[in-house]
């Protein structure tokens, strides 16, 4: 199914779930604007606190459009769901494990062109390739410095959160959530791998990205022109979540793989970023929150995928991780994102 068709169905499902009135693209952007670059078409809480085949549907950490047009949704409790593009209802669930049969702390997901899945786990961290039946096929190398302390300099629960294939499918990129020990606290590393002619991935260049103070990077997605959509997220008790969407360009950034530590003012050229929107500025669309939030629409947004495009506008789907917590919500968000030059 073409991505545009897939997104039309998905947006229709979100609209039905939130009782939105159907409007044209220009009108929707005006009525539901979050910023000049971003508008929201709708949201859905349809999967919140549900189960499928005795598996909890939630804890979503990553999304990807599968080759058949369905939506792949990864739980950080080691489950890979395939969701119907129109209704978001689960079609199947696939348990994932490591080489020893142990569950993953799965965080990042990329659906490859051959139908396999690349999945990151932040425990070690690691990136593994799985077949469509969940069979482990490959294990990618990881630089020593990016491993969790004491093996490396990464903090627990702060490693590979985002995962995306760049246009053409020859380069894989993973984003660290937080800074390495010894680096400035606002600078995180983005690691790449190059696909060999035999289909395996070997280590490639590494880049540095500066987050806003107090925020981490839970997700990153490649745009069709080779730039990146980057989610930055944080949480303040009693206040709620901060979620910002940036457009970033790694194409002129310095390869930092040989730079041991990155200071607050490094000589290396960092990935350039431009704010697209702070999601707190989006219209709430009647959403309610189970805990304090600067906007009741917000929750612990952690997953993102690009589901289609028309000219310079991308259709983007987000999802929140409810952590199986009664004060949080599993929520999907349909956005339109206008790319700037």
C-alpha positions as CSV (number, residue, x, y, z in Angstrom):
1,X,0.0,0.0,0.0
2,X,1.5,3.4,-0.9
3,X,2.5,5.5,2.1
4,X,0.1,8.3,1.2
5,X,-2.8,5.9,1.1
6,X,-1.7,4.4,4.4
7,X,-1.6,7.7,6.1
8,X,-5.0,8.8,4.7
9,X,-6.4,5.7,6.4
10,X,-4.5,6.2,9.6
11,X,-5.5,9.9,9.8
12,X,-9.1,8.9,9.2
13,X,-8.8,6.4,12.1
14,X,-7.4,9.0,14.4
15,X,-10.1,11.5,13.4
16,X,-12.8,9.0,14.1
17,X,-11.4,8.3,17.5
18,X,-11.3,11.9,18.4
19,X,-14.5,13.0,16.7
20,X,-12.7,15.6,14.6
21,X,-14.5,17.3,11.8
22,X,-13.1,16.5,8.3
23,X,-11.3,19.6,6.8
24,X,-8.9,20.2,4.0
25,X,-5.2,20.2,4.4
26,X,-4.8,24.0,4.5
27,X,-7.8,24.5,6.8
28,X,-6.5,21.8,9.1
29,X,-3.1,23.4,9.3
30,X,-4.7,26.7,10.3
31,X,-7.2,25.3,12.8
32,X,-4.8,22.9,14.4
33,X,-1.5,24.7,14.2
34,X,1.1,24.1,16.9
35,X,3.6,26.4,15.1
36,X,4.1,27.8,11.6
37,X,5.8,24.4,10.7
38,X,3.6,21.9,12.5
39,X,-0.1,21.1,12.9
40,X,-1.9,18.3,14.6
41,X,-4.7,16.4,12.8
42,X,-5.8,14.3,15.8
43,X,-5.0,11.9,18.5
44,X,-6.2,8.5,19.7
45,X,-6.3,6.9,23.1
46,X,-8.0,3.7,21.7
47,X,-5.2,1.4,22.8
48,X,-4.8,2.8,26.3
49,X,-4.8,0.0,29.0
50,X,-5.8,-2.8,26.6
51,X,-4.4,-6.3,26.0
52,X,-3.9,-8.4,22.9
53,X,-3.3,-12.2,23.1
54,X,-2.5,-11.9,26.8
55,X,0.0,-9.2,26.1
56,X,-0.2,-5.6,27.5
57,X,-0.6,-3.1,24.6
58,X,1.5,-0.2,25.6
59,X,5.0,0.8,26.7
60,X,5.5,2.0,23.1
61,X,9.1,3.1,22.5
62,X,9.2,3.1,18.7
63,X,7.1,3.0,15.5
64,X,7.8,2.1,11.9
65,X,5.8,1.7,8.7
66,X,6.1,-1.9,7.6
67,X,6.5,-2.9,4.0
68,X,2.8,-4.0,3.8
69,X,1.5,-0.6,4.9
70,X,0.7,-1.7,8.5
71,X,2.2,0.0,11.5
72,X,4.9,-1.8,13.5
73,X,4.9,-0.7,17.2
74,X,7.7,-1.7,19.6
75,X,7.2,-2.1,23.3
76,X,10.1,-1.6,25.6
77,X,9.0,-4.9,27.2
78,X,10.3,-6.9,24.3
79,X,7.1,-7.1,22.2
80,X,6.7,-6.1,18.6
81,X,3.1,-5.4,17.6
82,X,1.7,-5.0,14.1
83,X,-1.2,-2.6,14.1
84,X,-4.0,-2.0,11.6
85,X,-3.4,1.3,9.8
86,X,-7.0,2.4,9.9
87,X,-8.1,1.4,13.4
88,X,-4.8,0.9,15.3
89,X,-6.1,-2.4,16.4
90,X,-3.3,-5.0,16.9
91,X,-3.1,-7.7,14.2
92,X,-0.3,-9.7,15.8
93,X,2.4,-9.6,18.5
94,X,5.9,-11.0,18.3
95,X,8.1,-11.6,21.3
96,X,11.7,-10.7,20.9
97,X,14.7,-12.0,22.9
98,X,18.5,-11.9,22.8
99,X,20.8,-14.8,22.1
100,X,20.1,-16.3,25.5
101,X,16.3,-16.1,25.2
102,X,16.3,-13.1,27.6
103,X,13.8,-10.2,27.0
104,X,15.1,-6.9,25.7
105,X,14.8,-3.4,26.9
106,X,13.8,-2.6,23.3
107,X,13.8,1.1,22.4
108,X,14.5,1.7,18.7
109,X,13.0,0.2,15.6
110,X,13.7,0.3,11.8
111,X,11.8,-1.8,9.3
112,X,14.2,-2.7,6.6
113,X,13.4,-3.0,2.9
114,X,13.8,-6.8,3.0
115,X,11.1,-7.2,5.6
116,X,13.4,-7.7,8.6
117,X,13.5,-5.5,11.7
118,X,16.4,-3.7,13.3
119,X,15.9,-3.3,17.0
120,X,17.9,-1.5,19.6
121,X,18.0,-2.4,23.3
122,X,19.4,0.2,25.8
123,X,20.6,-2.4,28.3
124,X,24.1,-3.0,26.9
125,X,23.3,-1.2,24.5
126,X,22.8,-3.4,21.4
127,X,21.3,-3.5,17.9
128,X,20.0,-6.7,16.5
129,X,18.3,-7.8,13.3
130,X,15.2,-10.0,13.4
131,X,13.2,-11.9,10.8
132,X,9.5,-11.4,10.5
133,X,9.0,-14.4,12.7
134,X,11.2,-13.0,15.5
135,X,14.3,-15.1,14.7
136,X,17.6,-13.4,15.6
137,X,19.6,-12.9,12.4
138,X,22.5,-10.6,13.2
139,X,24.1,-8.5,16.0
140,X,25.7,-5.1,15.1
141,X,29.0,-3.9,16.6
142,X,28.9,-1.1,19.2
143,X,31.8,1.3,20.1
144,X,33.2,0.6,23.5
145,X,32.6,4.2,24.7
146,X,28.9,3.9,24.1
147,X,28.5,0.8,26.3
148,X,26.9,1.2,29.7
149,X,29.3,1.8,32.6
150,X,31.6,0.2,33.7
151,X,32.1,-1.4,30.3
152,X,31.9,2.1,28.7
153,X,30.9,5.7,29.5
154,X,27.1,5.5,28.9
155,X,24.6,5.9,31.8
156,X,22.1,3.1,32.4
157,X,18.8,3.8,30.6
158,X,20.4,6.5,28.5
159,X,21.7,4.8,25.4
160,X,20.2,3.8,22.0
161,X,16.7,5.2,22.1
162,X,16.2,6.3,18.5
163,X,16.9,4.2,15.4
164,X,16.4,5.1,11.7
165,X,17.6,4.1,8.2
166,X,18.8,7.1,6.1
167,X,17.4,7.5,2.5
168,X,18.6,4.6,0.3
169,X,18.8,2.2,3.2
170,X,22.6,2.1,3.2
171,X,23.2,3.9,6.5
172,X,21.6,3.2,9.9
173,X,21.7,5.8,12.6
174,X,21.1,5.4,16.3
175,X,20.7,8.3,18.8
176,X,21.9,8.1,22.4
177,X,19.3,9.5,24.8
178,X,21.8,11.2,27.2
179,X,25.4,12.3,27.2
180,X,28.4,10.1,27.9
181,X,30.3,10.5,31.1
182,X,33.0,13.0,30.4
183,X,31.0,14.8,27.7
184,X,29.1,18.0,28.3
185,X,25.7,17.1,29.7
186,X,23.9,18.7,26.8
187,X,25.8,16.8,24.1
188,X,24.7,13.4,22.9
189,X,26.3,11.1,20.3
190,X,24.6,9.8,17.2
191,X,26.2,6.6,15.9
192,X,26.0,5.3,12.3
193,X,26.6,2.0,10.6
194,X,27.3,1.4,6.9
195,X,25.7,-1.5,5.0
196,X,28.2,-3.8,3.3
197,X,27.5,-5.4,-0.1
198,X,26.7,-8.6,1.8
199,X,24.0,-6.9,3.8
200,X,25.8,-6.6,7.1
201,X,26.4,-3.3,8.9
202,X,29.8,-2.1,10.0
203,X,30.6,1.0,12.2
204,X,30.4,4.3,10.4
205,X,30.7,8.0,11.4
206,X,29.6,9.4,14.7
207,X,28.1,12.8,15.2
208,X,27.4,15.1,18.2
209,X,24.0,16.8,18.9
210,X,23.3,19.4,21.5
211,X,20.0,19.0,23.4
212,X,18.1,21.7,25.3
213,X,19.1,21.7,28.9
214,X,17.5,19.0,30.9
215,X,16.1,17.1,27.9
216,X,17.1,13.8,26.3
217,X,16.6,12.3,22.8
218,X,14.0,9.5,22.8
219,X,13.6,9.3,19.0
220,X,15.0,10.3,15.7
221,X,13.7,9.7,12.1
222,X,15.4,10.4,8.8
223,X,13.6,12.7,6.4
224,X,13.6,12.0,2.6
225,X,16.3,14.6,2.0
226,X,18.8,13.1,4.5
227,X,18.0,15.4,7.4
228,X,16.6,14.2,10.8
229,X,13.5,14.8,12.8
230,X,14.6,14.7,16.4
231,X,12.3,14.5,19.5
232,X,13.6,16.0,22.7
233,X,11.8,15.1,25.9
234,X,12.0,15.7,29.6
235,X,9.8,15.4,32.7
236,X,9.4,17.6,35.7
237,X,7.4,16.3,38.7
238,X,4.3,18.4,39.4
239,X,4.7,20.2,36.0
240,X,4.7,17.4,33.4
241,X,6.4,16.6,30.1
242,X,8.4,18.8,27.8
243,X,8.3,17.5,24.2
244,X,10.0,19.4,21.4
245,X,10.4,18.5,17.7
246,X,13.5,19.7,15.9
247,X,14.7,19.4,12.3
248,X,18.4,18.5,12.3
249,X,21.1,18.3,9.6
250,X,24.0,16.0,10.2
251,X,25.5,16.3,6.7
252,X,28.2,18.9,7.6
253,X,28.8,17.7,11.2
254,X,32.2,16.5,12.4
255,X,32.8,12.8,12.8
256,X,33.3,12.6,16.5
257,X,34.1,8.8,16.7
258,X,37.8,9.6,17.5
259,X,37.1,12.5,19.9
260,X,37.2,11.1,23.5
261,X,35.3,13.8,25.3
262,X,33.2,16.7,24.1
263,X,33.2,19.9,26.1
264,X,30.5,22.5,26.4
265,X,32.2,24.4,23.5
266,X,33.8,21.7,21.4
267,X,35.9,22.3,18.3
268,X,33.8,19.7,16.5
269,X,31.0,21.0,14.3
270,X,27.8,19.8,15.9
271,X,24.6,18.7,14.1
272,X,22.7,21.9,13.3
273,X,19.1,22.0,14.6
274,X,16.1,24.1,14.1
275,X,13.0,24.1,16.4
276,X,9.8,23.0,14.6
277,X,7.6,23.1,17.6
278,X,7.2,22.7,21.3
279,X,4.2,20.4,21.5
280,X,2.8,22.3,24.5
281,X,1.7,24.9,22.0
282,X,-0.5,22.5,20.1
283,X,-4.3,22.8,20.6
284,X,-5.4,20.3,23.1
285,X,-8.3,19.0,20.9
286,X,-10.3,18.1,24.0
287,X,-7.6,15.8,25.4
288,X,-7.4,15.1,29.1
289,X,-4.4,14.3,31.2
290,X,-4.2,11.9,34.2
291,X,-1.4,14.0,35.8
292,X,-0.3,17.6,35.7
293,X,0.8,18.7,32.2
294,X,1.5,22.1,30.6
295,X,-1.0,20.9,27.9
296,X,-3.4,18.0,28.6
297,X,-2.6,16.7,25.2
298,X,0.9,15.8,26.3
299,X,2.2,12.6,27.8
300,X,5.5,10.6,27.8
301,X,5.9,10.8,24.0
302,X,8.7,8.5,23.0
303,X,7.9,7.0,19.5
304,X,7.8,8.6,16.1
305,X,7.7,7.6,12.4
306,X,7.2,9.3,9.1
307,X,4.2,7.8,7.4
308,X,4.0,9.8,4.2
309,X,4.8,13.1,2.4
310,X,3.3,15.6,-0.1
311,X,5.7,18.1,-1.5
312,X,7.6,19.6,1.5
313,X,5.1,18.4,4.1
314,X,5.6,15.2,6.1
315,X,2.9,13.1,7.8
316,X,4.3,12.1,11.2
317,X,2.9,9.8,13.8
318,X,3.9,9.9,17.5
319,X,3.1,7.6,20.4
320,X,3.5,7.9,24.1
321,X,4.9,5.3,26.5
322,X,2.5,4.8,29.4
323,X,5.0,2.7,31.4
324,X,1.9,0.6,32.5
325,X,1.2,3.5,34.9
326,X,-2.3,4.4,35.8
327,X,-1.4,8.1,35.7
328,X,-0.1,7.9,32.1
329,X,-1.8,7.3,28.8
330,X,-1.0,5.3,25.6
331,X,-1.8,8.0,23.0
332,X,-1.1,8.3,19.3
333,X,-0.8,11.7,17.6
334,X,-1.0,12.5,13.9
335,X,1.0,15.6,12.8
336,X,1.8,17.5,9.6
337,X,5.3,18.8,9.5
338,X,6.4,21.4,7.0
339,X,10.1,21.1,6.3
340,X,12.1,24.3,6.1
341,X,14.9,24.9,3.7
